[in-house]
Structures are given as C-alpha cells and as structure tokens.
Amino acid sequence: MKVWNSYLFYVKLTCRTWVMPLLLVGNIGLILYPLYLYSHYVDNADLGGIDPASPLVGSYGIFSLILTYLFFGVYVTKLDETASIAETFGVVENSIACKTLAKSFVALSAIILSLLVLYLSYLVLYVTSDFHSLRFFLHVGIYMLLYWGLTPFVMFLIGSVLALVIRNKLIYPLILMMFVLLSPMNAAIFPYDPTKAYSIRLDRLLNFGEPNMTRSYNSFYGFALEPTHWMKSLFCMALLCLFTMFILKKRHAWFSNGFKRISFCLLLITGITFTYIISPHQTFNDDDLVIRSYYDTHRANAAEMNSPIVFSHYDIHLQPKGQLNAFVKIKAENTSNQIVQSMKVALYHELHIQQIKLDGKAVSFEQKQDFVNIHFPSRGWAPHTEKTLEFTYTGLHSNLYFANTRASYLPNYLSWLPSEDLTPAFQLVSKQRQIHRLPRLAHAQKSYDLYVNSGKEIYSNLPLKSEQHWSGTTDEGVSIISGQLTSKKLSDFTLVYPNDWESEFADTTVLHRYVKAVTAILQNHLHDQVHLPKSLYFLPNENIGDGFSGEGTWWNNTDLIFGFRYYDRNGMNYFTKENMSNFTYRLVLARTKTMNSSSYDYEFNVLFASAYAQAINAQLHLSNEEAKDDLDFLLSSVVGDDGEKLAVKRLLLQWMKQPEAYAYDTRSTFYQSWYKLTKDDTPNKWTKLKDILKEKEGTNDEHH
C-alpha cells in the first residue's frame, strides 16, 4: 500500500508541470505518424510499395525514446531534492525503497501505455484481409517490447543513476552525451572498417536501439531479436539497480535483510547475463561487405587434387543456439591402393573446428580459409579400409549463412559439412571483382541422418523420419532452412516464403504456370535433366556485397530457391505476368550451377543465361525490356575483353539482333551447343563458342 500511494504521489508530481506528459505523448505521436504514413504504401505498386516491417526497423522514434527517458530519469530523481518531498517521506517507514520502486513504476506505466497504443495502432493500420500472419504480428509485438520497451526503461535507470551522482546542471549536457553514445548514431563516433577484424565493436556494444538502422528488413531472418540483445538490457538493468541501491545505502539507512537479499538476486542476474553476453553469438547485422572483404584478402583456390578418402555416410547432430554447434560423424573409405598420411577437406571458414577424431582418437589438423588439413597417425590410413571421422565445430557470423535461435540457412551448395569437394565457398569474378558463390555439390550418392535440436520448423531436402530427425540418400548434399517462413501447398509443389509476404501469394496461378513452363522448355529444348521442383523457396538471401543478380537462386532436383536481395520486394506484387520475366535469367543461371566447379566459368554462364532467358521470355510472351538491358550490362561491365571474349561479345550482339525466329528460338541448336559448353571442362570453350557463332547465318565475318 505504501508503494502504491508513493506511486500515485509521483504520478501527480510528474503531471503537475505537463513537461513529461507532453514529451511522452509527443513520443507516441512521433512514432505513430510514420506508421500511419507508410501504411498507405504497403503492397501498393502505384505508390512504390514498402514492406510492413520497414516503419519499425527504420523508425527514428528510437532516438526520441532514448533521449526522452534519459531526461525522464533525471527529472523524477531531481524531484526528491526539494525539501517538501523529503519532509513528506520522512515519516514513512522504508521510504527510500518505496520512493525508488514508485519512480520505477511511473516509468514502467508510461512505457506500457505507450506500447499498448503503438501496438494496437500498428494492428489497425497493417492487418488486412490478405495480410494477417499471426507469427509476423507476434514478432512485431516482441520487437516493440525489446526496443520500445526495455530500451526506454534502461535509459530511465541511467538517467536516475546519473542524477543521483551529479547534483548540478552538468547532468544535462551529460545526458546528451549518453544519448549519442547509447543510440544508433554512435556509429558516427566509432567508424567501422569491414576490411579489419574486430573482437569488440564499441558501436554495437553501446547501442541499445535498433542494431541495423542502415539496412533493409530481412523478411527471411526477421527482426533482430536474438537473446543477446535481451541479455544486454537485463544486464544493464540489474547493474543499474545495484548502483542505485549502493548509492542510497551509503547516503541513507536501508533495512539490512531486504538489502542483502535483493543485492544477491541482482548480482546473480548480472553474472548470468554477463556470462551469456561475452560468449560467442551470431547476430544479424548490417556488415554486408565483410565476406567480400575476406575473400578479397584471402583468395582461396580449389585444390589441385582431391583426396582418395571418400565419404559415404553422414551422421549429423546440430544444435543452433547463440551460434551453430555441430557434431558430424562420417563413415569414409580409402579407395586408393596406398597408405594415406593426410587429407584435405572443405569446410566454410566461419565454422571453427574444435576437435577431429579418427576412430575415436583425436588427430591434429590445421584450418586455413575454406579448407582443413587433417594429419593421420604414423601408421596412416590403410588402403581399402573404412574408418570413422568425427568433427566438432561451431561458428557462423556473417549475414549470408546463419544457424542460431532465430533462423537457419545452411544450403546444400555451401560446405557447412566437411566435404571432399575442395572448392572454396566464394570467388571474386568479373571486371568488377564481385563476390560470387561457387557451386559445390556432392555429385555422388551419400546417405545422411540429420538431427536438429531446435524448436523451429525446419525445411530440408531430406525426408522427415520423425521429430527432429531427417534421413535419406542424395547426390546433392543437405539443406536446412528455417526462419520467419510459412508454406502453401499447390498441386505440384510447395511454396515456402516469408510470413510478411503473405499477400503476394494470395493468387499463385501465374507463378504456377510460369515455373512449369520454364521447366518444360529446359527439359524439352535444352535436354536438361531438370525436374519440376517439389519445393519452391522465396528467400531474401543476398546482400549488397554478394555479387550480381542470381547469386542466391539455386535449382536442384528437389528444391528451387528463388534468391532476392533484402530490398528487392519493396511490397509490390511480384508474382504477376508483368514481373515473371525478371526471374527467367535467375532460373537459367541456376541450372548452370548444377555441375562440378572445375567446369564452371562464371562469365561464360551468365552470358548464356541472359541470352537464353530472352528466348524463353519471347516464347512465353513476356517482356524482354529489362533482359536486354541486363545483357548490355553484362557485356560492358561483367564479361572481360581478354582472349576470345571480345570476339564472342561482338558476334553475340549480332546474333541477338536477328529476327526473333532465329535469336529467340528456344529450340535452336546454337543454344543447345552453348549449354553443353557450360558443362564442358575444356579450357577452350570461348573459342568453341566463337566458332559456333561464326557458323550461324548473319554472323560470318564476311558480313561485317
């Protein structure tokens, strides 16, 4: 009752001058106005369109909240300096505790009221008949609670502690300085260089606001709600409460038993949260250029010779927590006639090996770039014998691949499992030296048993056998996909897409016909062994440092992944006949990736994909305006001028200028021959393509 009366007392004092009520209401209005304004643009192609999460992630209301509640903490604490307040509480038993709790409850009341108004307003503005994903709107509420709830309360406590320590007017410039240090604008003070490795990022450590203000919302991964952000706020709240109690204990008498119990609980919370914060974590961030910088510095080439050790069965145990924790047991055989003393395997460099065992005994190894050198005991690995390799590793920290409590993206073309295919994960390509994801598939039948200890819904190319257990045999490796996704079953395949793209998939008729038509053309006209995919994934899995269009699109026998950049969708209706033409290039390019990397020539393949995509679009009566611009861009900015490439570019331009019956004939033997060359190991494929072009009518040199 004493705390309740103290609470009412401070509410009246706070409202008396109208300063704080006006600031708090102004905060709500400052956040609500952009929410209302952007609600008219969501899913409206005529107005440009945005995704429904952008008003939250890009909201500058967080700056206002941080500054307001810093001032609020100072304001309420300064009220105690008046003689009348001291006299009023002088007769109250345990008045220090009552006053402290009451002031905190005043701040919490304002925060809770603000959250209710903002969340209900968001629901009213953004829930529609074709966009009502329960999971998405639940995460919106959690996002508001973390960044628009806990963050303001932390700022209130900081303001209160500062006001207790500093009694003069220096407190006001100090809270302005704290505002700069603790808000997302601190990135201007602590500049970040993606070419350098940082063990501690001060801007991220100190920032209590949205951690990714400079990037678009990732619909696949979702909001930045990793546990480490919650733990940081809880750690600071517990620590600030401890500071407050010790300051007040020093200045005033405090009931000893309660003080000790509360102090012990706060110390326990501080220790637990601090331990969690300093442990390794993968958090989604706006470091889009980190991978490009890494491969610009560490240029890994495929090994000259693969090992005679062949893997046959994988027993995989994954535990995505703060980061990926993996234990992989592999049955392998020495297929050679010689004793093998060491071998090299491919493993993505962000995954750090802790231990490797051979038949249960630890062996030495060195991990460098995307490869691991394993050294066997002195007796080596005898010919034609089977052994078991065990790998224990953790990691992942970039934006392209992740596996933590929030989401998982471990596609089959990434060497997230130890592999005999000694191909680096990325390579710099084209004139512009852009990052390119190299194709890396098993290309041999291997059996897999996969166990994932996760509460999330998992999508995989392996059949589900039981809860958290997938098993099967495939020559395409293993994919694991989970996140802010939902699925929709069609007659021929299943669609999997971000839950805030719900309205885009209300009518899938055009998309369904398009995928079946492109599949039929590739099968019948190029004689490609492609299958109609069982699952179609629509994933924003590319970033601004991830090379050119089509990097995230992959078409295997069972799955087709449509890859997008985070900002591609923009809330517009993508899946209409007018927009289908934009996907054709990506799909054709994806089919050129289903081969051994030794035969993969990026520039050769993107040129084919662009040319043949125009032929497919013409047959399907789709627009080719953007496809023609894409081809011009590839010819001028991507494909080099060395060797025979210059002649090929000139001859190809002439070929594409011919009548549609020639240039846009998907059955043309020219395209069939070119497609075969994309899978040819010969180093003279550019010369062969030039010769084929010269043989075609209208492209002989005598016509120039």
C-alpha positions in Angstrom: 0.0 0.0 0.0 2.9 2.4 0.8 4.4 1.7 -2.6 1.0 2.3 -4.3 0.5 5.6 -2.5 4.1 6.6 -3.4 3.4 5.7 -7.0 0.2 7.9 -7.1 2.2 10.7 -5.4 4.9 10.7 -8.1 2.3 10.4 -10.9 0.7 13.6 -9.7 4.1 15.3 -9.3 5.1 14.3 -12.9 1.8 15.5 -14.4 1.8 18.8 -12.4 4.1 20.7 -14.8 2.9 19.0 -18.0 6.5 18.7 -19.2 6.8 15.0 -19.1 3.3 14.2 -20.2 3.8 16.3 -23.3 7.1 14.7 -24.0 5.7 11.2 -23.6 2.6 11.9 -25.8 4.9 13.6 -28.3 7.0 10.4 -28.5 3.9 8.4 -29.3 2.9 10.8 -32.0 6.4 10.9 -33.4 6.3 7.1 -33.9 2.7 6.9 -34.9 2.9 9.4 -37.8 5.3 7.4 -39.9 3.4 4.2 -39.2 0.2 5.9 -40.5 2.0 7.4 -43.4 3.8 4.2 -44.6 0.6 2.1 -44.2 -0.6 3.7 -47.4 2.4 2.5 -49.3 2.5 -1.2 -48.2 1.7 -3.5 -51.1 0.7 -0.6 -53.3 2.7 -0.8 -56.5 1.5 2.5 -57.8 2.9 4.3 -54.8 6.2 2.5 -54.8 5.5 0.0 -52.0 7.4 -0.9 -48.9 7.4 -4.0 -46.6 5.3 -3.7 -43.4 8.4 -4.0 -41.2 10.3 -1.0 -42.6 8.4 1.6 -40.5 9.6 -0.3 -37.4 13.2 -1.0 -38.4 13.8 2.4 -40.0 11.9 4.3 -37.3 13.7 7.3 -35.8 11.4 7.2 -32.9 14.0 5.2 -31.0 16.2 8.3 -30.9 13.4 10.2 -29.3 12.6 7.4 -26.8 16.2 7.2 -25.7 16.6 10.9 -25.1 13.1 11.4 -23.5 13.6 8.6 -21.0 17.1 9.7 -20.1 15.6 13.1 -19.3 12.7 11.4 -17.5 15.1 9.5 -15.2 16.8 12.8 -14.3 13.6 14.7 -13.9 11.9 12.2 -11.5 15.1 11.9 -9.4 15.5 15.7 -9.2 12.0 15.9 -7.7 13.5 14.4 -4.5 15.8 17.3 -4.0 13.0 19.6 -2.8 12.6 20.0 0.9 8.8 19.2 0.7 9.4 15.8 -0.7 12.0 14.9 2.0 9.6 16.1 4.6 6.7 14.2 3.2 8.5 10.8 3.1 10.4 11.4 6.3 7.6 9.8 8.4 7.3 6.8 6.1 9.0 3.6 7.1 11.4 2.3 4.4 10.7 5.4 2.4 13.8 5.1 0.3 12.7 1.7 -1.0 9.1 2.9 -1.5 10.2 6.0 -3.4 12.7 4.1 -5.6 10.1 1.5 -6.6 7.4 4.1 -7.1 9.5 6.1 -9.5 10.4 3.0 -11.5 6.7 2.0 -11.7 5.9 5.5 -13.0 8.3 5.0 -15.9 7.1 1.4 -16.5 3.5 2.7 -16.6 4.3 5.2 -19.3 6.2 2.6 -21.3 3.4 0.0 -21.1 0.8 2.5 -22.0 2.9 3.7 -25.0 3.5 0.1 -26.1 -0.2 -0.7 -26.0 -1.1 2.4 -28.0 1.6 1.7 -30.6 1.0 -2.0 -31.0 -2.8 -1.7 -31.3 -2.3 1.2 -33.8 0.0 -1.0 -35.8 -2.5 -3.8 -35.9 -5.3 -1.4 -37.0 -3.1 0.1 -39.8 -1.4 -3.1 -41.1 -3.7 -6.1 -40.6 -5.7 -6.6 -43.8 -7.8 -9.5 -45.2 -4.9 -10.8 -47.2 -2.1 -10.0 -44.7 -2.8 -11.3 -41.2 0.1 -13.6 -40.4 -0.2 -14.3 -36.7 3.5 -15.1 -36.4 4.6 -11.8 -38.0 2.4 -9.6 -35.9 3.5 -11.6 -32.8 7.1 -10.7 -33.6 6.2 -7.1 -34.2 4.9 -7.0 -30.6 8.1 -8.7 -29.3 10.2 -6.2 -31.3 8.3 -3.3 -29.7 8.8 -4.8 -26.3 12.5 -5.1 -26.7 13.4 -1.8 -28.4 10.5 0.4 -27.5 10.0 -1.1 -24.0 13.2 -2.4 -22.4 15.4 0.2 -24.0 13.5 3.2 -22.6 13.5 1.7 -19.2 17.2 1.2 -19.3 17.6 4.8 -20.3 15.3 5.8 -17.4 17.6 3.9 -14.9 20.7 5.5 -16.4 19.2 9.0 -16.1 18.2 8.2 -12.4 21.7 7.0 -11.5 23.4 10.0 -13.2 21.1 12.3 -11.3 21.9 10.7 -8.0 25.7 11.1 -8.6 25.7 14.5 -10.3 23.6 17.2 -8.4 24.4 20.2 -10.6 23.4 21.3 -14.1 26.3 19.4 -15.7 23.8 16.5 -15.7 22.0 17.9 -18.8 25.0 18.0 -21.2 26.0 14.6 -19.8 22.7 13.0 -20.8 23.1 14.5 -24.3 26.4 12.8 -24.5 24.9 9.5 -23.2 22.2 9.9 -25.9 24.8 10.0 -28.6 26.8 7.0 -27.2 23.8 4.7 -26.5 21.7 5.3 -29.6 22.3 4.0 -33.2 24.0 7.3 -34.1 27.1 6.2 -32.2 28.3 4.6 -35.4 29.4 8.1 -36.4 31.7 8.2 -33.4 33.0 4.7 -33.8 33.5 4.2 -37.5 33.6 0.7 -38.8 36.0 -0.7 -41.4 34.8 -4.0 -42.9 38.3 -4.9 -44.1 39.5 -5.2 -40.5 38.7 -7.9 -37.9 37.2 -6.6 -34.6 37.0 -8.6 -31.5 34.8 -5.9 -29.9 32.6 -3.4 -31.8 32.0 -0.5 -29.4 29.2 0.9 -31.6 27.3 -2.4 -31.3 28.2 -2.9 -27.6 26.9 0.5 -26.6 23.9 0.8 -28.9 20.6 0.0 -27.2 18.5 0.9 -30.2 17.8 -0.9 -33.5 21.1 -2.5 -34.4 20.6 -2.4 -38.2 19.4 1.1 -38.9 21.4 1.2 -42.2 19.9 -1.8 -43.9 16.5 -3.0 -45.0 14.5 -5.5 -43.0 15.3 -9.1 -43.8 12.0 -10.9 -44.2 13.7 -14.4 -44.0 15.6 -13.8 -40.8 13.2 -11.5 -39.2 13.8 -8.8 -36.6 17.0 -8.5 -34.6 15.6 -10.3 -31.5 18.5 -12.6 -30.7 18.8 -13.4 -26.9 22.0 -11.5 -26.6 20.1 -8.2 -27.1 17.7 -9.1 -24.3 20.5 -10.2 -22.1 22.3 -6.9 -22.6 19.3 -5.0 -21.5 18.7 -7.3 -18.5 22.4 -7.0 -17.5 22.3 -3.2 -17.6 19.0 -3.0 -15.6 20.4 -5.3 -12.9 23.7 -3.4 -12.8 22.0 0.0 -12.6 19.7 -1.2 -9.9 22.7 -2.4 -7.9 24.4 1.0 -8.3 21.2 2.8 -7.2 20.9 0.6 -4.1 24.5 1.1 -3.1 24.4 4.8 -3.6 21.2 5.1 -1.5 22.6 2.7 1.1 25.6 4.9 1.5 23.5 8.0 1.9 20.6 6.7 3.9 19.7 3.9 6.3 18.3 0.8 4.5 16.7 -2.2 6.0 19.6 -4.7 6.0 17.8 -8.0 5.4 16.0 -6.8 2.3 19.0 -5.1 1.0 21.1 -8.2 1.2 18.5 -10.4 -0.5 17.8 -8.0 -3.3 21.6 -7.4 -3.8 22.2 -11.1 -4.1 19.5 -11.6 -6.7 20.7 -8.7 -8.7 24.3 -9.9 -8.6 23.2 -13.3 -9.7 21.3 -11.8 -12.7 24.3 -9.7 -13.5 26.6 -12.6 -13.5 24.4 -14.9 -15.6 23.6 -12.2 -18.2 27.2 -11.1 -18.5 28.4 -14.7 -19.0 25.9 -15.1 -21.8 26.8 -11.8 -23.4 30.6 -12.5 -23.6 30.1 -16.0 -25.1 30.2 -16.3 -28.9 27.0 -15.4 -30.8 25.8 -14.9 -34.3 23.7 -11.8 -34.6 22.2 -10.5 -37.8 23.8 -7.1 -38.6 24.5 -4.7 -41.4 28.1 -5.8 -42.1 27.2 -6.6 -45.7 30.8 -6.2 -47.0 32.5 -8.5 -44.5 32.5 -11.6 -46.8 33.7 -9.6 -49.8 36.5 -8.1 -47.8 37.5 -11.5 -46.5 37.8 -13.1 -50.0 39.5 -10.0 -51.4 42.2 -10.6 -48.8 42.1 -14.4 -48.6 41.8 -15.6 -52.2 41.3 -19.4 -51.9 41.7 -21.6 -55.0 40.4 -25.1 -55.5 42.9 -27.8 -54.5 44.7 -29.4 -57.4 43.9 -32.9 -56.4 41.1 -34.4 -54.4 41.8 -36.9 -51.7 41.3 -40.7 -52.2 39.3 -40.7 -49.0 35.6 -41.0 -50.0 32.8 -40.1 -47.6 29.7 -42.4 -47.7 27.5 -41.7 -44.7 27.0 -38.6 -42.5 25.5 -38.7 -39.0 24.8 -35.0 -38.3 23.8 -33.5 -34.9 23.1 -29.8 -34.9 22.2 -27.5 -32.0 21.5 -23.9 -33.2 21.8 -21.7 -30.1 23.6 -18.4 -29.9 25.6 -19.9 -32.8 25.7 -23.2 -34.7 27.0 -26.1 -32.7 27.7 -29.2 -34.8 28.9 -32.7 -34.3 29.3 -34.7 -37.5 30.3 -38.4 -37.7 31.4 -39.6 -41.2 32.0 -43.1 -42.5 34.8 -42.9 -45.0 37.0 -45.3 -47.1 40.5 -45.1 -48.5 39.7 -46.0 -52.1 43.4 -46.0 -53.2 46.0 -48.7 -53.2 48.3 -46.6 -51.0 48.5 -45.6 -47.4 47.2 -42.1 -46.8 49.0 -40.0 -44.2 46.9 -36.9 -44.5 43.9 -35.4 -46.3 42.3 -32.1 -47.0 38.5 -31.4 -46.7 36.5 -28.3 -47.4 34.7 -26.5 -44.6 33.4 -22.9 -44.7 35.9 -20.7 -42.9 33.3 -19.2 -40.5 32.9 -22.7 -38.9 35.7 -23.2 -36.4 36.7 -26.8 -35.7 37.3 -27.7 -32.1 38.2 -31.3 -32.5 38.7 -34.0 -35.1 38.8 -37.7 -34.2 39.7 -40.8 -36.3 38.1 -43.9 -35.0 37.6 -42.2 -31.6 41.1 -40.9 -31.3 42.0 -37.2 -31.6 44.2 -36.2 -34.6 46.0 -33.0 -35.5 44.7 -30.6 -38.1 45.2 -27.1 -39.5 42.2 -24.9 -40.6 43.0 -22.3 -43.2 40.5 -20.4 -45.3 37.8 -22.8 -46.5 40.0 -25.9 -46.1 41.2 -28.2 -43.3 44.3 -30.3 -43.4 44.0 -33.5 -41.3 47.0 -35.5 -40.3 46.6 -39.2 -39.5 48.7 -41.2 -37.1 52.1 -42.6 -38.2 50.6 -45.8 -39.5 48.3 -43.8 -41.7 45.1 -44.9 -43.4 45.5 -48.3 -44.9 44.2 -49.0 -48.5 40.6 -50.1 -49.0 39.7 -49.8 -45.3 36.8 -47.9 -43.7 37.2 -45.6 -40.8 35.1 -43.1 -38.9 35.9 -39.4 -38.8 34.3 -37.1 -36.2 34.1 -33.4 -36.5 33.1 -31.0 -33.7 32.8 -27.3 -34.7 30.9 -24.1 -34.0 30.5 -20.7 -35.7 28.9 -18.6 -38.4 28.8 -14.9 -38.1 28.0 -13.3 -41.5 24.6 -12.3 -42.9 24.6 -14.8 -45.8 24.5 -18.0 -43.8 23.2 -18.5 -40.3 22.1 -21.1 -37.7 21.0 -19.8 -34.3 17.9 -19.5 -32.2 16.3 -17.1 -34.7 16.8 -18.8 -38.1 18.9 -21.3 -40.1 20.1 -21.1 -43.6 22.6 -23.9 -44.5 22.0 -24.6 -48.2 23.4 -27.7 -49.9 25.8 -25.7 -52.1 27.7 -24.4 -49.0 30.4 -26.5 -47.4 28.8 -26.4 -44.0 29.5 -30.1 -43.8 33.1 -31.4 -44.2 33.4 -32.4 -47.9 35.9 -34.0 -50.3 34.9 -31.4 -52.9 37.8 -29.0 -52.4 36.1 -25.9 -53.7 36.2 -22.6 -51.8 32.8 -21.1 -50.9 33.3 -17.8 -52.8 35.4 -16.3 -55.5 35.9 -12.8 -56.9 34.6 -12.7 -60.5 34.2 -10.3 -63.5 35.8 -7.0 -64.2 34.3 -5.5 -61.1 35.8 -8.3 -58.9 32.5 -9.0 -57.2 31.9 -11.9 -54.8 30.4 -15.0 -56.3 29.1 -18.1 -54.6 30.8 -21.1 -56.2 28.6 -24.2 -56.9 29.7 -27.1 -54.7 27.5 -30.2 -54.7 28.3 -33.8 -53.6 27.8 -35.3 -57.1 27.8 -38.8 -55.6 25.2 -40.7 -53.7 25.7 -40.3 -49.9 23.4 -41.3 -47.1 22.5 -38.8 -44.3 21.0 -38.9 -40.9 20.3 -35.4 -39.7 19.2 -34.5 -36.1 18.4 -30.8 -35.3 17.8 -29.8 -31.7 15.6 -26.8 -32.4 12.1 -25.6 -31.6 11.8 -24.1 -35.0 10.0 -25.6 -38.0 12.8 -27.0 -40.3 12.6 -27.4 -44.1 15.1 -29.8 -45.6 15.6 -31.7 -48.9 15.9 -34.9 -46.8 12.7 -36.8 -45.9 11.4 -36.3 -42.4 11.5 -39.6 -40.5 10.5 -38.5 -37.0 10.5 -35.3 -34.9 13.9 -33.6 -35.3 15.2 -36.4 -37.5 15.6 -36.4 -41.3 17.2 -39.2 -43.2 17.8 -40.1 -46.9 20.2 -40.7 -49.7 21.1 -37.9 -52.2 23.8 -36.7 -54.5 23.0 -33.1 -53.8 24.1 -32.6 -50.2 21.9 -31.4 -47.4 19.9 -28.1 -47.0 18.5 -26.8 -43.7 16.2 -23.8 -43.9 14.1 -22.2 -41.1 13.1 -18.7 -40.2 10.2 -16.3 -40.4 8.6 -18.5 -43.1 5.3 -20.0 -44.0 4.2 -22.5 -46.6 1.5 -23.1 -49.0 0.7 -26.4 -50.8 -0.1 -26.4 -54.5 -0.9 -29.4 -56.7 2.7 -29.9 -58.0 4.9 -28.3 -55.4 5.0 -26.5 -52.0 5.7 -22.8 -51.8 7.8 -21.5 -48.8 8.0 -17.8 -48.3 8.5 -15.1 -45.6 5.4 -14.6 -43.5 5.2 -10.9 -44.3 4.9 -11.8 -48.0 1.5 -13.4 -47.3 -0.5 -11.1 -49.6 1.9 -11.8 -52.5 0.8 -15.4 -52.6 -2.9 -15.0 -52.4 -3.1 -15.9 -56.1 -0.4 -18.3 -57.3 -1.9 -19.2 -60.7 0.6 -17.1 -62.8 3.6 -18.3 -60.8 2.5 -21.9 -61.0 2.1 -21.8 -64.8 5.4 -20.0 -65.2 7.5 -22.4 -63.3 6.0 -25.4 -65.1 6.5 -23.7 -68.5 10.2 -22.9 -67.8 10.8 -26.4 -66.6 9.3 -27.9 -69.8 11.4 -25.6 -72.0 14.6 -26.6 -70.2 13.7 -30.3 -70.4 12.5 -30.4 -74.0 14.5 -27.8 -75.8 17.9 -27.9 -73.9 17.6 -31.6 -73.0 18.4 -30.6 -69.4 17.8 -33.3 -66.7 15.9 -30.8 -64.6 12.9 -31.9 -62.6 9.9 -29.9 -61.6 10.8 -28.9 -58.0 8.9 -30.3 -55.1 9.5 -27.1 -53.1 9.9 -23.5 -54.1 11.6 -21.2 -51.6 11.4 -17.4 -51.9 14.2 -16.1 -49.8 15.9 -12.7 -49.4 19.3 -14.4 -49.1 21.5 -11.9 -50.9 23.1 -8.7 -49.7 24.7 -5.6 -51.4 28.2 -7.2 -51.3 27.0 -10.5 -52.7 27.8 -10.1 -56.4 25.3 -9.8 -59.2 21.7 -10.9 -59.7 21.1 -14.6 -59.4 23.7 -15.4 -56.7 21.1 -16.7 -54.3 19.0 -18.7 -56.8 19.7 -22.5 -57.0 17.7 -25.2 -58.8 18.3 -28.8 -57.7 16.4 -31.9 -58.4 14.0 -31.5 -55.5 14.2 -27.8 -54.5 14.2 -24.4 -56.2 15.4 -21.4 -54.2 14.5 -18.0 -55.6 17.1 -15.7 -54.2 16.4 -12.0 -53.6 18.2 -9.1 -52.2 16.7 -7.7 -49.0 15.3 -4.7 -50.7 14.1 -6.3 -53.9 10.4 -6.9 -53.0 9.5 -3.4 -51.8 6.0 -4.5 -51.0 4.9 -4.7 -54.6 3.0 -7.6 -56.2 5.9 -9.5 -57.6 4.2 -12.6 -58.9 2.3 -11.2 -61.9 2.8 -11.9 -65.6 4.5 -8.5 -66.0 7.1 -9.4 -63.4 7.8 -13.0 -64.3 10.2 -12.0 -67.0 12.6 -10.7 -64.3 13.0 -14.2 -62.9 13.9 -16.1 -66.1 17.6 -15.1 -66.1 18.0 -16.3 -62.5 16.4 -19.6 -63.2 18.5 -20.3 -66.3 21.7 -19.3 -64.4 20.7 -21.6 -61.5 20.7 -24.6 -63.9 24.2 -23.8 -64.9 25.3 -24.2 -61.3 24.4 -27.9 -61.1 27.8 -29.1 -62.2 31.3 -29.6 -60.9 33.0 -26.3 -60.1 36.0 -27.3 -62.2 33.9 -26.8 -65.4 32.2 -23.6 -64.1 33.1 -20.4 -65.9 31.0 -17.5 -64.4 31.2 -15.1 -67.2 30.5 -17.8 -69.8 27.4 -18.9 -67.9 25.9 -15.5 -67.1 26.1 -14.6 -70.8 24.3 -17.8 -71.7 21.7 -17.3 -69.0 21.0 -13.7 -70.2 20.7 -14.7 -73.9 18.6 -17.8 -73.4 16.3 -16.0 -70.9 15.3 -13.6 -73.6 14.4 -16.6 -75.8 12.3 -18.1 -73.1 10.5 -14.8 -72.3 9.7 -14.4 -76.0 8.2 -17.9 -76.2 6.1 -17.2 -73.1 5.1 -13.8 -74.4 6.8 -12.0 -71.5 8.5 -8.6 -71.7 12.2 -8.6 -72.6 13.0 -4.9 -72.0 14.9 -5.5 -68.7 16.5 -8.6 -70.1 18.0 -6.7 -73.0 19.4 -4.1 -70.6 20.8 -6.8 -68.4 22.6 -8.3 -71.4 24.1 -4.9 -72.3 25.3 -4.5 -68.7 26.9 -8.0 -68.7 28.7 -7.3 -72.0 30.0 -4.0 -70.9 30.7 -4.4 -67.1 31.0 -8.1 -66.3 32.5 -10.1 -69.2 36.1 -9.3 -69.8 37.8 -8.4 -73.0 40.7 -10.8 -72.8 41.3 -13.8 -75.2 38.3 -14.7 -77.4 35.8 -12.9 -75.2 35.8 -9.7 -77.2 35.0 -11.5 -80.4 32.3 -13.5 -78.7 30.6 -10.4 -77.3 30.6 -8.8 -80.8 29.2 -11.8 -82.5 26.6 -12.4 -79.8 25.3 -8.9 -80.2 24.8 -9.5 -83.9 23.1 -12.8 -83.2 20.6 -11.2 -80.8 19.7 -8.5 -83.4 18.5 -11.2 -85.8 14.8 -11.8 -86.3 13.0 -13.5 -83.4 12.6 -16.7 -85.3 16.4 -17.1 -85.0 17.6 -15.3 -81.9 14.6 -16.1 -79.8 14.1 -19.8 -80.8 14.5 -21.8 -77.6 14.9 -25.0 -79.8 17.9 -23.5 -81.6 20.9 -25.8 -81.9 23.1 -22.8 -81.1 21.6 -22.6 -77.5 21.8 -26.4 -77.1 25.5 -26.3 -78.1 26.2 -23.4 -75.9 24.5 -25.1 -72.9 26.6 -28.2 -73.4 29.7 -26.0 -73.4 28.8 -24.6 -70.0 29.3 -28.1 -68.6 32.5 -28.7 -70.6 35.8 -29.0 -68.8 37.8 -27.8 -71.9 39.7 -24.5 -71.4 38.8 -23.5 -75.0 35.1 -23.1 -74.5 35.2 -19.4 -75.5 37.0 -20.3 -78.8 34.4 -23.0 -79.5 31.5 -20.6 -78.8 33.1 -18.1 -81.2 33.3 -20.7 -83.9 29.7 -21.8 -83.3 28.5 -18.1 -83.6 30.5 -17.7 -86.9 28.8 -20.7 -88.4 25.4 -19.1 -87.8 23.7 -17.2 -90.6 24.2 -13.5 -90.4 27.3 -13.7 -88.1 30.0 -14.6 -90.5 32.9 -12.2 -90.7 32.1 -11.5 -94.4 29.0 -9.7 -93.3 30.9 -7.2 -91.2 
